[in-house]
Amino acid sequence: MKKKNEVKLNDGTLEEVMSSDFPRIYIHSMKDQPDGDCIMTFDANKALGESYKKAKGRKRVTKKGMGNYILEIMTKAFNKYDYWKTGMN
């Protein structure tokens, strides 16, 4: 049953995301925190792990490293969107 004001977090199923050759994440949940932060629970496919290792020069993927990498990518995307939206391009 869908809750009121529930937002769809993913375009595909977990299986589709995990089997994709394109770097993708599957978001399980996003929970707002009282201090304004947000906790996101996700799975990342192998292609995103390889992208992370190449971009950061790492041999292994860690939870903290992947979390920071995704945060970095999302922040850049949001900033680029805000820049484009305001007509400053």
Secondary structure, 3 states (H helix, E strand, C coil): CCCCCCCCCCCCCHHHHHHCCCCCEEEEEEEECCCCCEEEEEEECHHHHHHHHHHHCCCCCCHHHHHHHHHHHHHHHHHHHHHHHCCCC
